[in-house]
């Protein structure tokens, strides 16, 4: 930045020498012109941009333009202060200190602008449901703090350059410290990266019913950066580390083209039963239930010739996976009552023992 200011001084300062040998007056005029230009830029450029973004429906661009006023004003005004410093021909150490101080204040001003810009953009992403699922209200603090940390380190780097501090050794030390921390926090980092992969890949979302290969089944209530929480039908909350969730086989009952879920009721009837009567009784039980979907329609399947029975299965759709347990119970009760009324026998396993007498 100092080289750019020197180049600008070589170009612009000869135009001010017509005033005469009064370098303090020249410096004052440079500062006054810089102040005027800063006000003009703030009023003209920012006002024009405000009129343009006012036509949009989003409030994000309005906040960005509002945050731009201060750093833009300070940057133009501080450039005039730097030119005035060169015009005064101060001692080199004093000139360097002045320029470094101006650069530091300018970097801090732009740091505040970019922090606010990042916060506004991430906030807009978190509110845009269905488009940027990796940025959610629960994960917003992590992305916000990570962005602030990166911006702060970048600003610190430019400030060190302005003061002539060698940052190579500091960067090397930071790399060693970061490597040590990564080994010490290996499990935590594994969970964080697992959470980010879940948010990016979206195998499931909050509100879905999932089954894990370890046998757990429940509704996803929270997807954090360290763990995912499931609420079972027993109202028991299970917290699973994201490193485990990222490698687990997950069955998403709510996934697919719609949220409907198919339930199965298996039943066996005695050999010799009228299979058409059995199928009609099963269809009637499902069709008469108010919570069983009519589209797709309930259907039956003759599955197998069992050891003691003819095995049938009733297939019916329900609107949500959460209804599975209760409706399976009600369908089982309905099938049992319907078979009793129709005289359809539900056999039970039995064995006949024949004893042979040698005599």
PENOR-V521104 format. One record per backbone hydrogen bond with DSSP energy under -1.0 kcal/mol. CO is the residue of the C=O (numbers start at 1). NH is the residue of the N-H. If there is no record, write none. Layout:
((CO:NH) (CO:NH))
This chain:
((1:5) (2:6) (3:7) (4:8) (5:9) (6:10) (7:11) (8:12) (9:13) (12:15) (13:16) (16:19) (17:20) (21:23) (22:26) (23:27) (24:28) (25:29) (26:30) (27:31) (28:32) (29:33) (30:34) (31:35) (32:36) (33:37) (34:38) (35:39) (36:40) (37:41) (38:42) (39:43) (40:44) (41:46) (44:48) (45:49) (46:50) (47:51) (48:52) (49:53) (50:54) (52:55) (53:56) (59:63) (60:64) (61:65) (62:66) (63:67) (64:68) (68:72) (69:73) (70:74) (71:75) (72:76) (73:77) (74:78) (75:79) (76:80) (77:81) (78:82) (79:83) (80:84) (81:85) (82:86) (83:87) (84:88) (91:95) (92:96) (93:97) (94:98) (95:99) (96:100) (97:101) (98:102) (99:103) (100:104) (101:105) (102:106) (103:107) (104:108) (105:109) (106:110) (107:111) (108:112) (109:113) (110:114) (111:115) (112:116) (113:117) (114:118) (115:119) (116:120) (117:121) (118:122) (119:123) (120:124) (121:125) (122:126) (123:127) (127:129) (128:131) (128:132) (132:135) (136:140) (139:143) (140:144) (141:145) (142:146) (143:147) (144:148) (145:149) (146:150) (147:151) (148:152) (149:153) (150:154) (151:155) (152:156) (153:157) (154:158) (155:159) (156:160) (157:161) (158:162) (159:163) (160:165) (161:164) (167:171) (168:172) (169:173) (170:174) (171:175) (172:176) (173:177) (174:178) (175:179) (176:180) (177:181) (178:182) (179:183) (180:184) (181:185) (185:189) (186:190) (187:191) (188:192) (189:193) (190:194) (191:195) (192:196) (193:197) (194:198) (195:199) (196:200) (197:201) (198:202) (205:208) (208:220) (209:253) (210:218) (211:251) (212:215) (216:212) (218:210) (219:231) (220:207) (222:229) (226:242) (227:224) (228:240) (229:221) (229:222) (230:238) (231:219) (232:235) (236:232) (238:230) (240:228) (241:245) (242:246) (251:211) (261:318) (263:316) (265:314) (267:312) (269:310) (270:273) (274:278) (275:279) (276:280) (277:281) (278:282) (279:283) (280:284) (281:285) (282:286) (283:287) (284:288) (286:289) (289:292) (299:315) (301:313) (304:311) (309:306) (310:269) (311:303) (311:304) (312:267) (313:301) (314:265) (315:299) (316:263) (317:293) (318:261) (320:323) (321:324) (323:327) (324:328) (325:329) (326:330) (327:331) (328:332) (329:333) (330:334) (331:335) (332:336) (333:337) (334:338) (335:339) (336:340) (337:341) (338:342) (339:344) (345:270))
